[in-house]
């Protein structure tokens, strides 16, 4: 996560300046000030299954809005893996170069700056609106090919808590019906209602004509989390739970049948709940709001929302929230200090961008850390086609980093060469030991290679304790040959 950040003024938490002129209609007819800017991003991704390679340069286009201190707000997915970012006031205006100052891929938001302040000279302020209601008309700002701004109409149909476009944690989301009329759409367009900004579009289904929107309250929380040159982020609940619907589960716990709440079945190591909750607790309230047996609290305007909204949207890391529990059948109030749970603490990182993958290539063995991008390299149908063991780690243990395993280290494949004859067909195994040393992350592999066993490197895998043996004295010449053969300039990256 990039944190090369200049101080953003305090009013960033309450006012947004956007750029574009457009028109409203009907009940939603308040004028929208000069608002949206156009972004053109050149990007280059690392190839997940060949981590020494970068794919060819590609381009994507999106939108942004201007913050009070001459900054631009956009979505994180627009700028990920960027090599160049250009901004434009209109489709026919001059291009200016921008750079990323802070990005949080968990909530899919980023802030950019433009070195030339002249870019911001005629941009007008606009207010954020945190409030919204079901059936409320909205407008998505898009550029026409002529360079004019058009307001595409939509309607809010849903307010819920769900996973975001890039990340895994759940946050507040607006759902809206909309038609972009073949323009693509649903990708960082500013969204307005009654002349004020209510969010940024995050995704869109043309088949369902349904858009997901990052709400203004999430954006304002993101902006307010930038203080004194640092970004504090969003807190995470830090536990997993089971709905308390099953009567046998209640009987097992010795609870009355009308008991509502959720059963704590897993505590995320290092997370908010680690020193507060216990497996077996029944959480009955969060932040003063009672929970139903699905883990929802009653929002006064939007109905039932998942309890995590009370943590992520109303609090910051370092703050304390009160959690009501039944522990051993007895009520108690627990104070839980909230923490941010970022990608560095994941066993299997689910967001992988902006940095080179960590890997070691030795004797043609491509050893790397398992990531969501690697699993998704199986293609569109990756959920069915990917290695089943890797899918298990991703689905059920992605956040389960332990003291003896910080990452899942895998043998991706073997690049065929004389030095590895007989091993060429071996792939997609979990590395458990190298030269007898347990492996917790890729750095452990590098250290273990410094201590060969009687002149040999021994790689042991979880699957049936399968092993590969390589002659240590042949590695230098073989690696040079393999690097030349497969175009590998850098045989390892363990940073």
Secondary structure as UniProt FT lines:
FT   HELIX           10..13
FT   STRAND          15..17
FT   TURN            26..27
FT   STRAND          37..43
FT   STRAND          46..47
FT   TURN            48..49
FT   STRAND          50..54
FT   STRAND          58..67
FT   TURN            68..70
FT   STRAND          71..74
FT   HELIX           76..79
FT   TURN            80..81
FT   STRAND          82..88
FT   TURN            91..92
FT   STRAND          95..104
FT   TURN            105..108
FT   STRAND          109..114
FT   HELIX           117..120
FT   TURN            121..122
FT   STRAND          125..128
FT   TURN            134..135
FT   STRAND          137..143
FT   TURN            145..146
FT   STRAND          149..163
FT   STRAND          170..178
FT   TURN            181..182
FT   STRAND          190..193
FT   TURN            194..195
FT   STRAND          196..205
FT   TURN            206..209
FT   STRAND          210..215
FT   HELIX           216..224
FT   STRAND          226..227
FT   TURN            228..229
FT   STRAND          230..231
FT   STRAND          239..243
FT   TURN            244..245
FT   HELIX           247..253
FT   TURN            257..258
FT   STRAND          262..267
FT   TURN            269..270
FT   TURN            272..276
FT   TURN            279..280
FT   STRAND          282..286
FT   TURN            287..288
FT   STRAND          289..290
FT   TURN            293..294
FT   STRAND          296..299
FT   TURN            300..302
FT   STRAND          303..306
FT   HELIX           308..312
FT   TURN            313..314
FT   TURN            317..318
FT   STRAND          320..327
FT   TURN            328..329
FT   STRAND          330..337
FT   HELIX           343..345
FT   STRAND          359..362
FT   TURN            363..364
FT   STRAND          365..369
FT   HELIX           372..376
FT   TURN            377..378
FT   TURN            380..381
FT   HELIX           382..385
FT   HELIX           388..396
FT   TURN            398..399
FT   TURN            403..404
FT   STRAND          409..414
FT   HELIX           418..420
FT   TURN            421..422
FT   TURN            424..425
FT   STRAND          429..434
FT   TURN            435..436
FT   STRAND          437..438
FT   HELIX           442..448
FT   TURN            449..450
FT   TURN            454..455
FT   STRAND          456..461
FT   HELIX           463..465
FT   STRAND          467..471
FT   HELIX           472..474
FT   HELIX           475..486
FT   STRAND          492..493
//
